[in-house]
Every structure is written in C-alpha cells, then in structure tokens.
Amino acid sequence: MTREFGLVSTSIWNSRKFCGLTSDDARLLYFYLLTCPSVNSLGCYVLKPGYAAADLGWDAIRYQNGIDALCAAALIGVNTTENLIRVIGFLQHSEIMNVKHGVGAVRLALALPDCEQKISLLNDLAEQKHIDRSAVETEIRRISGTVSIPYSEGIDKPEPKPKPEPKPEEQQPRAEVPSSQADFTARERLLAAMGADPISGMIGPNGRRLGTVADTVEAEKWSAMGISLDRQCAVIAERCAAMRRANPHWTPGRFAYFSGAMADLAAANAAPMPTGTAKHTERAERAAKMARYSKIAGGTP
C-alpha cells in the first residue's frame, strides 16, 4: 500500500551524505524517492525507472545519473533486476510503533521480490521493536540460499543516532572481555579478524555493522567448503591488511566480500597434485600458495 504523504526529517540538512551531493538532480531525486506515489512504510519498494523519469520530466540517462549519485553517496540501495529501491536509514525516521504495525511491516517486506536489497531491509527491520524476529530471520535464511549478495552494492549502513551518555548511577559494569580465542564464538572471531567490535559488530567511522544474520549464513557456507575457522580468520586478516595498505580507512561491507577468497582456498585444497615434469611449474605454484595460507593460519589445517 502506498502512502498519501511522505515525511522528510529536518535532520537531512545535517547529513554529511546528503549535503555532500554535488548535483541538484541527485538532491531532487532523493526527495522524490522519499515522497513519490510508490513509497511505502518501509522505504523499500518497486519503482520502474520509466515511471520515475516521467514523473520528473527527465530522460533515462538523467535519471540513471541521479540514481548512481545517490548509490555512491550511500543514500539508497538499488536492485536493477527487480527495480527495487531501498532508502537507507528510512526506518530510523519511520519506526515501527506497535505490534499491529510490526505485523503489517513484516507482511509488506515478505511480499517484496527476493534480492540483496530485500535482505538488507530485513536486517534493518529485525532491529526494530514490535517485530517477529523469527519470521524475519527465517526469510533471510531462505533468500540467502538463492540470492548472490555482492560486496560492491554502492550502499552503506546508515550512520547510527548518537546515544546519550548514561548517568553515573545508571552505568552498568562492562561485560568481561574474553581472555583467549577459546572464549570467542565463531562470529566474534571473524569480526575481530575484520577489525570490527566482536560483540556489536560495529566497524569504521560511519557506524557500519557486520555480523548480521545474512553474514552468519555466508560464514556457514565457508565452513561447508571444508575451511577451518582458523583459516577463515587468516584469509580475512590477510585480505583486510592488503586493502588497508592502500586505504587505511577501508572496511568490508559484509562477509560476502571474502567469499571469493574462501572459494579459491577451497578449490586449492581440493585440486589434485599434478604429475609429470610438464606440470612442475603448476605444482610449485600450488605448493607456494598452500604454504602461504599455512603461514598465515599459523600452520593450522
């Protein structure tokens, strides 16, 4: 169901992402996506480019340039196959108010076409109050088994609202930090290898959160490939170190970023050792690659 009106928070004028847009077209398009006839209570909906361009009086190229600018600014996420638009951070300003509202929101989300943007929406929805999280997580797992989730989506997690500092009498003792790797769960070890907070999953200056249900489903795939947790952490640490040498502020967007490297390692483990003098070079290259992974993982199989 579409809305009769759309709300725009006044805090938009304090948004670094919005104020950083260099194009008036991009700013107008963002307001359109917040208030267009197709917008719903989730800020995630199907919108055909031709209809939007016609509403704005633009041609297809001008519309696509605006969409690209908003994706690059991490203000929206788009799946072009399903024509699904997701306004990032929409639920921060349009929260679920009660159980009835939550039931309707979940029903609306489940009806959207399966794609990576729907998974991102469901992860955001699971953080809201008055939501049946078991239904949401079940849907995430179902979609994750059928949808490929690329790392480079041109999207980011919205910046979290700052929380007020608790009064001294309200402060609670901090949870005890695990003293060894044995005290960490698999999720926490993977998050630590990425440089994220192992408990909250927060990483980077923009408050991106890793370790969502979709991320844990992706990690389960690595284990199914026969890759031990130690090796998973080693591969992640190596890839992160390489990226941060080029860009010290780089952070991964989701666990799926590392799936290609995990697949390469699984293939290297499964490949038979070639025989014959003609395969000497290939044999040496594979041995060197396996030695490198062993060194990174501390020799753990």
C-alpha positions, 0 to 999 in steps of 0.5 A: 500500500502506498502512502498519501504523504511522505515525511522528510526529517529536518535532520537531512540538512545535517547529513554529511551524505546528503549535503555532500551531493554535488548535483541538484538532480541527485538532491531532487531525486532523493526527495522524490524517492522519499515522497513519490506515489510508490513509497511505502512504510518501509522505504523499500519498494518497486519503482520502474525507472520509466515511471520515475523519469516521467514523473520528473520530466527527465530522460533515462540517462538523467535519471540513471545519473541521479540514481548512481549519485545517490548509490555512491553517496550511500543514500539508497540501495538499488536492485536493477533486476527487480527495480527495487529501491531501498532508502537507507536509514528510512526506518530510523525516521519511520519506526515501527510503533506497535505490534499491529504495525510490526505485523503489517511491516513484516507482511509488506517486506515478505511480499517484496521480490527476493534480492540483496536489497530485500535482505538488507531491509530485513536486517534493518527491520529485525532491529526494530521493536514490535517485530517477529524476529523469527519470521524475519530471520527465517526469510533471510535464511531462505533468500540467502540460499538463492540470492548472490549478495555482492560486496560492491552494492554502492550502499552503506549502513546508515550512520547510527543516532548518537546515544546519550551518555548514561548517568553515573548511577545508571552505568552498568559494569562492562561485560568481561572481555574474553581472555583467549580465542577459546572464549570467542564464538565463531562470529566474534572471531571473524569480526575481530579478524575484520577489525570490527567490535566482536560483540556489536559488530560495529566497524569504521567511522560511519557506524557500519555493522557486520555480523548480521544474520545474512553474514552468519549464513555466508560464514556457514557456507565457508565452513561447508567448503571444508575451511577451518575457522582458523583459516577463515580468520587468516584469509580475512586478516590477510585480505583486510591488511592488503586493502588497508595498505592502500586505504587505511580507512577501508572496511568490508561491507559484509562477509560476502566480500571474502567469499571469493577468497574462501572459494579459491582456498577451497578449490586449492585444497581440493585440486589434485597434485599434478604429475609429470615434469610438464606440470612442475611449474603448476605444482610449485605454484600450488605448493607456494600458495598452500604454504602461504595460507599455512603461514598465515593460519599459523600452520593450522589445517 
